[in-house]
Amino acid sequence: MRAVIQRVSNASVSIKQQKTAHIEKGLFILLGIEEKDTQEDIDWLAKKIIHLRIFNDLNGVMNQCSLDINAQVLIVSQFTLFAKTKKGNRPSYTKAAPPSISLPLYQSFIKAIQSLSTTKVKTGEFGADMQINLTNDGPVTI
């Protein structure tokens, strides 16, 4: 499992030129899943992400987690996080789990984040061609 976590001032997902999800200050998460991932991996990663201290406190120090600031969360499935580019110029995605495996785990990750979060979790649409707009705050990307 791979995740790219960005601290954002705002982020949105559009599908076919229609905005389908939007958040203000919070976390934008790209999630890639491979075949060997399990529910245990999901639970660990969700807890780790929610408790990452990447938001500034009153002194401007990254000392607060998403729970401390009531951060919003937007999650997008991203199989291309497993791109292999060593050979040739066309990336290979053989490590990415097929939809029959990744969709249930993606949905489980959303539920895990939602159970830990203080706000409603927003998502992209699994398998859709999406356009993402965001303002990375910091920038902070993990």
C-alpha positions, 0 to 999 in steps of 0.5 A: 500500500502506498499513500501520498498525503498532502496538507491542503488549504482546499482540494476538489475532484471533478468528473466530466467537468462536474465538481463531485467533492470538495474540502477546505483545510485538511488532508488530500490522500492518494491511495495505491493498493497492491495485491498483498495488502490486508485489512491490517495494513488499512487499519495501521495506515489510517491510524498513522495518517489521522495522527500525523502531526503536520498541522501548525500550532499557534507557534507555527510548529507542525505539532497538531494532527488532523483531529486537533484542527478538525481537518477535512479529508479527501481520498482518491484511489491512485493505482499509478502510485505503483508504476514501474519505470525501470524498463522502457518508457511506458510505465508498468502497473503489474504491482497494482492490485486489480479492481476486484481486490483494490476496490474493497480495500479502498472502501475499507480504507475510507471507512477506517479513516471515517471512523477516526476522523471528526469530519465527513470524509470525501472521496473521488470515484474509483476507476473514474477519469478525475481532475484534481485541483488543490492548494498544497499548504506549506507545501507539505507532502508525505 
